[in-house]
Amino acid sequence: MDEDPIKVKSEFLLSWIGKLLDRKMDGREKSLIDRVTRLTYKHFETPSLVEWVFVLSKQPEQEAKDLALDMELYVEGSLDIFSHRTNIKTDSHFLIYNVKKLGDELKQIALMVIFDQIWNRVVKNQKLGKKTWIYFDEMQLLLLDKYASDFFFKLWSRVRKYGAIPTGITQNVETLLLDANGRRIIANSEFMILLKQAKSDREELVHMLGLSKELEKYLVNPEKGAGLIKAGSTVVPFKNKIPQHTKLFDIMSTDPEKMRT
């Protein structure tokens, strides 16, 4: 089951650099990136992008010089935000990654770095015999860019083999359904909680999941805290309304008008 970590890192860098430079890597560049990644990890235990580009610049091919120059802005220039070692304590048992304040273009690049960090942690935990719980809020935003979408789908599929439990949360199913990777994630998910759905989304989900007309009714206009639970091939209605003026309601509610200060 163990995968070559250098191979996985090389795959990440191929996608990430392609997104960073906004172009598809050709065959020679792909070979260069793979070679440089292996050489970098041979000489540096925990390299940053700075060490990687240093090794790249020492390669004899002209393509290596050109690629190193293309990367200069992101290693030594004004966009060097990802080129150095993180100052975050990533060995904490509870981590939150928030990209809300980043611009759209930088956000997609940051997401791929975060996916790589998550993968590293999952592998580390698996070796220690620990499970990893991963929660992706506003999941549809992770699929808006092709590079990030492809890498996210690989991460989603791969981590489950390493004892991780990924959970996606979204209020915008339509965006997931419009993306091929989003549809594959939905179709291959063993457990789902479905709440009220818009007509077009509901019809698509009914088709994908094989829901009966009777079960579909529970997604038309249910009260808050009610809907359907799918576990394997079993789908059942549920109602889990939390009484107001309770501590649990204060913790769980996302309604601004009902949230206590």
Summary of the structure (lengths in Angstrom):
residues: 261
radius of gyration: 21.7
end to end distance: 48.7
largest distance: 69.2
contacts: 656
relative contact order: 0.07
helix: 54%
strand: 10%
